C-alpha cells in the first residue's frame, strides 16, 4: 500500500528542474537588475493579461464550455492561455475535468483535503502520473487540429513571448515581464487548486470542500468564488451576486457586446434564489451532468 502511494505521488526530479530554475531566475534577475517599480508594473500587467486567458480560456471556455466563440477567437484564447507556460490547452482542460468529476474524492488530481497543500498546489503538476494529456476527456477539443498541435508543442507560445519581450526590452523586459510575471502567475493560478479548498465560506453544500474567497478572487480575476463554481459549473459568471466581483466575466460581457463571444451561460434563478450557507442549507449539490459541464 505504501509503495503504491509513493508511486502515485512521485515527482519527476529531472523535469522539475526548469520549474525550479524559473524561480531561481526570478530572484536572481531582480537582484542583478535591482528593484524597479516599473518592472513590477510590467510583471503585474502581464500577470493579469495572461490570468484572464487562463480564467476565461483554459477554465471557463475550454474546460467547461460555458460560452461560445469563433474558431479564430478560440485560437487566440488558446495562445494567450498557453503563454502562461501551464502546458497545453487539452492537458489543462482534461485534468481540470477530472478534478471536477472526483473533487476531493479518490481520483482527484489535486485535493488539499486528501493529499495536502504542497501536492495540490504544485506537486501533482510535476508528477509523471499526470504528465500525459487525458485525451478521452477532451474529445470535443481534439476535433481541432490546431489545438492538438499546440497541446503537443505547448512550450512554443511561452517561448515566443519570452523572446519577444527580450527583443523589445532586453533583459529588463525578459526578467520582469516574463520570468517574474510567470512565476507569480503560476502560484496565483495554483491557489485555486489548493487554498480555495481550505480557506473561505461555503454557500452551497457541495460534496467537496470548495470555498468562496474574496482575496483569491481578486488575485485570479474571479476564480476565487470557487464554491459557487463547484455547485454550478456551467455558469460563465462565477461571482453569482453583485458584491462578488468577477473581472473575467466583466471582460467577457464586454467581448459579447462586440460579437467576439456569445451564449454566456448564467446561473439559473433556482440556484440564486436558493442560495444559503451550508450550516442552514438543504440544497443538494449539482453533479457535472446536472450542471451541463462538458466532459
N, C-alpha and C positions, 0 to 999 in steps of 0.2 A: 504493500500500500504506500509506504513512504517513498519507494523508488518511483512509483507512478506519479505521485505528487511532485517529486523533484523534476521528472521529465516534463510534466505539464507546465512547470514554472521555470524551466531552464531559459537562460539568456544566452544569445549568440554573442560571445565576447568580441570576436573579430568584427562583426557587423555593427557592434556598438561603438566602435572607435570613431567613426565620423560624427556620431551624435555627441560623444564626449568632446571631440575636437572642436565642434562648433561652440560649445560652452566655454572652453578654454580660450578660443579665438576671440570670443566676445569680450571676455575680461581683459585679455592681453591687448586687444586692439584699443580699448578705451584707455588703458594705462599708457600705451605708447603714444597714442594721438592726443591724449589729455581730455579732460571733461569738456563737453560742449553742449550748451543748451540748444543750439541749432542742430547738433547731431541728434540729441534726444527728440527734438520735434520731428526730424526726418524719420527716426525709428518708430515713433508713435503713429505718425501719419501712415506709413506703410504697414504698420501693425493693424490699424483699423480698416484700411482698404482691403487687405487680404482677409481679415477676420470676417468682413462682410461676405466675401466669396465663399468662405468656409461655412458660415451660418446659412446663407441663402442658397449657396450652390451645393456643396457637399451634403449638408444636412437636410434643409427643407425641400430642396428640389431633387437631388439625385437619390438620397436615402429614402425620403418619404413621399416624393412626388405630390407635394401639396399645392403646386400651381403648374401652369403650362407655359411654354415659351417656344420660340422657333429653334430650329436646329443650329442656326448661326449663333444665337444668343446662348444656347446650351453649351456650345463650344467655348464661348467667352467665359461662362461660369466655370467650366472645367479648367481652363488655362489659369484663370485667376485663383481658383482654389488650390491648384497644384503648385502654384508659385510659392506656397507655404511650406513645401517640402514635407508633406504628410502623406507620401506615397500617392498611388493612383486613385482616380475617382471611383473605379469599380471596387478596388480594395477597400477604400474608406466606406463606401455605401454597404458593401457586403458584410463587413464586420459590424457596422452600426445596426444593420437589420438583425443580425444575430444577437446583439446586445438587447434589443427590444424584445425579441422572442423569448429570451431566457433571463431577463433583467433580475439581477441579484439571486438567481437560481443556478443550479448546476448547468454549465454550458455557457454562461455569461463570460464574455472575453475580458471584461474589466469591472469586477464587482469589488468595491471597497469593503462591503459588508462581509464578503466571503474570503477575500484574498488580501485585504489590507491596502493601505494608502499607496505605498510605493508601487505595487503591482498594477493597481488600477490607474495610477497617474501616468506611469511611463514603462513599467516592466513588460507589460504584455506586448507593447509595440516592438520591443527588441527580442521577442521570443520566436524561435524557429517555428513553433507550433502555429503561429498566426502570420507567417511571412507570405503565404500564398493568397491570391485573390479567391474568395469564395464565389466562383462563377455561377453556381447553381442558384444563388440568392439574388443575382443581378442579371437575369436573363433579359429583362427589359432594357438594360443599358448595353448589353452585348450585341444588340441589333445595330449599333452604330460603330462602324469600323474605326472611326477616328478616336472614339473613346477607348476601344480595345487597344489601339496603338499607343495612345497616351498612357494607358494603365501599365503597359509593358515598359515604356520608356519614361517613367514618371519623373525622373531626375532632370529631364530637359527643361521644363518651364522654370524651376528654381535656378538652374544654372544660367539660363538665359537672362533672368532678372539680375542675378549677381554680376554677370559680365556686363550687362547694360549699365548698371549703376557704376561699375568701375570705369567704363569708357566715358561716362558723363561726368562723374565727380571724383574719380581716383579712389585712393584708399579710404578717404573720409566717407564717401558715399557707400562704398562696399561694406565697411565695418559697421557704420551706424544704420544704413538703410537696409542692409541685408543680414549681416551676421547678428547684430544686437537685436534687430527687429524680429528676425526669425526665431531666435531663442525665446524671446518674450512671447511670441505668437504660439510657439509650441506649448508653453506652460499655461498660457491663457486658455487655449483650447482644451488642454488636458484637465483643467479644473472641473470641467463639466462631467468628465468621466469619474472623477474622484470626489471632489468636495461637495458637489450638488447631491450626492447620496449620503452626506454626513451632516451638513450644516444648513439650516433654513427651516421654513414652515411647510406643513403638509395640508393643503386644502382638500385634496382628494385621497381616498383610501385605496391607493394602488397596491398591487401585490408586491411591489418593490419598495425601496427606501428613498425614492426620489423626493427632492425638496425644492421649494422656491427660495431663491436667494437674490435679493436686490443688488448687492455688491457684485456678485458674479454675473448678473445680467448686464451691469454697466461695463464690466471687463470684456464681455463676449457679445455685445450688441443684442442682448435679449435672450440669450440661451439659458440664462440663469433661472428662468421661470420653468424649471425642469419638471416639477410635479405636475403643472398644467400640461406640459408636453407629453409626459408619460401617460396621463389619463386620456388625452385626446390627441393622438399623434398626427391625425390628418390635417390639423389646423396649420395654416401658414403663420398665423399670429400666435405667438407663444405667451405674450403678456395679455391675458384674457380681459383685463379690466383697465380702465383709463390710467390708473396710478401705476400700473405695471408697464413701464416704458420699454418698448421693443423697437430699437432703432432699425434693425434689419427689416422688420415688417414695414416700417415707415418708408424706407427706401424702395422696397418692393411695391408699395402702393403708388409711389411716385412713378416708378417704371411702368406700372399698369396704366397710368394716365396717358403715357406715350405709346402704348400698344406693344411694348417690348415683352411684357409678361401678361398673363391673363388667367382667369378662373382661380384666383386666390381663394383657398378654402378657409372658411370661418368656423369657429366653434358654434355649434347649434345652441339655440336658446335653452334646450333641455340641460345642456352642460352648464351654461352660465347661470341659469336660474336655480339650479340645484346645487350650486357650489356651497360648500360648508367645510368646516375644519374636520380633520379625521376624528378627533375626540367626540364630536357630536354628530358625525355624518353616518349615513347608512347607504351611500351610493356604492353600487358595485363597479369596480374598475373595468374599463373597456379593454378588450383584447385587441391585438393587431388587426384581426378581421373586422371587429366592430368599428374600429377607427378608420378602416379603409386604407391603411398604410400599404404601400407597395411592398411586395416581398418576392 
